[in-house]
Amino acid sequence: MTLVSPGWVPQMGSSDLPAWVDDLKVDIALTIVVVAVFRALAYLFGVVRVYFYGWLIGLGNLASTALMHYAGFTFNMPLAVASGIIIVVGVVLLVRFVREYPMAEVEGENGRA
């Protein structure tokens, strides 16, 4: 029915909302979904930082879309900053782990490590 005569489907108007909400409604919904999924993962695995990763990724994506839509930026700087924060946290945790649990040295055939 929508393919043959799309005029029959009423247009969903949102006159009560600001224009930016109407422009970014899909990205706002995606942000909510991303935060909800990461929150569930944080609860399931008991890792609190995953909850914050969800906010970083969700809001970074929303901000990147808003900057692209309103300012014409083609590079997703907010999402890059969010990714950088996640990478820095991961590297710090990896370094801390390697210092706490160093690799055991195994002696070779000639007696050297």
C-alpha positions as CSV (number, residue, x, y, z in Angstrom):
1,M,0.0,0.0,0.0
2,T,2.8,2.4,0.8
3,L,4.6,1.5,-2.5
4,V,1.6,2.1,-4.7
5,S,0.2,5.2,-3.0
6,P,2.4,6.7,-0.4
7,G,0.0,9.6,0.0
8,W,-2.4,7.4,2.1
9,V,0.1,7.1,4.9
10,P,-0.2,10.1,7.2
11,Q,3.0,12.1,7.8
12,M,4.2,11.9,11.4
13,G,4.6,15.5,12.4
14,S,6.4,16.5,15.6
15,S,5.5,20.2,15.9
16,D,6.0,20.1,19.7
17,L,9.6,19.1,19.5
18,P,12.5,21.4,18.6
19,A,13.8,21.1,15.0
20,W,17.1,19.5,16.1
21,V,15.3,16.6,17.8
22,D,13.3,16.0,14.7
23,D,16.5,16.0,12.6
24,L,18.4,13.7,14.9
25,K,15.6,11.4,16.1
26,V,17.1,8.2,14.6
27,D,20.5,9.0,16.2
28,I,18.9,9.8,19.5
29,A,17.1,6.4,19.4
30,L,20.4,4.7,18.4
31,T,22.1,6.3,21.4
32,I,19.5,5.0,23.7
33,V,19.9,1.5,22.2
34,V,23.7,1.6,22.5
35,V,23.6,2.7,26.1
36,A,21.0,0.0,26.9
37,V,23.1,-2.7,25.3
38,F,26.3,-1.6,27.0
39,R,24.5,-1.3,30.3
40,A,23.2,-4.9,30.0
41,L,26.7,-6.1,29.1
42,A,28.2,-4.2,32.1
43,Y,25.6,-5.8,34.4
44,L,26.1,-9.2,32.9
45,F,29.9,-9.2,33.1
46,G,30.2,-7.1,36.2
47,V,32.5,-4.5,34.6
48,V,31.3,-1.0,35.4
49,R,33.5,0.7,32.8
50,V,31.6,-0.9,30.0
51,Y,28.6,1.2,31.0
52,F,30.6,4.3,30.5
53,Y,31.9,3.0,27.2
54,G,28.3,2.8,26.0
55,W,27.7,6.5,26.9
56,L,31.0,7.4,25.2
57,I,30.1,5.6,22.0
58,G,26.4,6.6,22.0
59,L,27.0,10.3,22.7
60,G,30.1,10.4,20.5
61,N,28.0,9.1,17.6
62,L,25.2,11.5,18.3
63,A,27.6,14.5,18.5
64,S,29.4,13.4,15.3
65,T,26.1,13.2,13.4
66,A,25.0,16.6,14.8
67,L,28.3,18.2,13.8
68,M,28.1,16.7,10.3
69,H,24.5,17.8,9.9
70,Y,24.8,21.3,11.2
71,A,28.5,22.3,10.8
72,G,29.4,20.2,7.8
73,F,32.3,18.3,9.5
74,T,33.2,15.2,7.6
75,F,35.5,13.8,10.3
76,N,33.8,12.3,13.3
77,M,35.9,14.0,16.0
78,P,33.7,13.2,19.0
79,L,33.6,9.6,18.1
80,A,37.4,9.6,17.6
81,V,37.8,11.2,21.1
82,A,35.6,8.6,22.6
83,S,37.6,5.8,20.9
84,G,40.8,7.4,22.1
85,I,39.6,7.4,25.7
86,I,38.6,3.7,25.4
87,I,42.0,2.8,23.9
88,V,43.9,4.7,26.6
89,V,41.9,3.0,29.3
90,G,42.6,-0.4,27.7
91,V,46.3,0.2,27.3
92,V,46.6,1.4,31.0
93,L,44.8,-1.8,32.1
94,L,46.9,-4.0,29.9
95,V,50.2,-2.4,31.2
96,R,48.9,-2.8,34.8
97,F,48.0,-6.5,34.1
98,V,51.4,-7.3,32.5
99,R,53.3,-5.7,35.5
100,E,51.2,-7.6,38.0
101,Y,51.5,-10.9,36.1
102,P,54.8,-11.0,34.2
103,M,55.6,-13.9,31.9
104,A,57.5,-16.7,33.6
105,E,60.9,-17.2,32.0
106,V,61.4,-20.7,30.6
107,E,64.8,-22.2,30.3
108,G,65.8,-23.3,26.9
109,E,67.9,-26.4,25.8
110,N,71.2,-24.6,26.3
111,G,70.4,-23.4,29.9
112,R,69.7,-19.8,29.0
113,A,66.4,-18.1,29.4
